[in-house]
Amino acid sequence: MKFLNKIKLLFSTRFLVRRDIFHFVQKEVVGQEFDCVVDIGAGKAPFRKLIKAKKYIGIDIEDRGFGDGLIIADINECVPLKDQSVDLVLMTEVLEHIKEPKAVLAEVYRILKPGGKLILTTPFVWPEHEAPNDFYRYTKYGLEYLLREAGFVNIDIKPSSGYGRTLLQLFCAPLRRKIFTPLVLASNLLGLLIFSSGDESFPLVY
């Protein structure tokens, strides 16, 4: 069943970007166990199975199928958790939807324990989505500035890809009609073969 699910993913118009994000998160948490993890903008909690945690909390503006442990809240107003109470905060593809990112990142820093970790991804090249709540696209320099202003010190910002996979993903994204399925599959398979994607100043996400 797992093998069939993986095959089905190859027909997704967002396969490459989702794969990049999944593998990035996996690499950052592998072999680690956390007391408390908070997934901000959690959606259906796609990373819950990747992360070993005694407590896994989701925060979102509505229940999108997260399951147990969800807090319904608008993080533009506050992050409803105690100071220094969390080991790991996960924010994947959320920051671009936040009106006041500096304030929210300061809240994230507040709830993290000393030595705690933030795993964050945000698009650099991607169409507008979830309108009208899509506000920003960030360079690595903009991200570093915001994180340092919020209090973060040990910052490591990595591009997800370069020109090759970025262009293939942008080509696939609008091809949602069934007639385009062969093109989507071919593009995704080609994307898997591109190990070195060229100039990393043109990534899908950071």
Secondary structure as UniProt FT lines:
FT   HELIX           2..9
FT   TURN            10..11
FT   TURN            13..14
FT   HELIX           15..29
FT   TURN            30..31
FT   STRAND          33..40
FT   TURN            43..44
FT   TURN            46..47
FT   HELIX           48..50
FT   STRAND          52..60
FT   TURN            68..69
FT   STRAND          70..72
FT   TURN            75..77
FT   TURN            83..84
FT   STRAND          86..92
FT   HELIX           95..97
FT   HELIX           101..111
FT   STRAND          112..121
FT   TURN            131..132
FT   HELIX           140..150
FT   HELIX           163..172
FT   TURN            173..174
FT   HELIX           178..180
FT   HELIX           181..193
FT   TURN            200..201
//
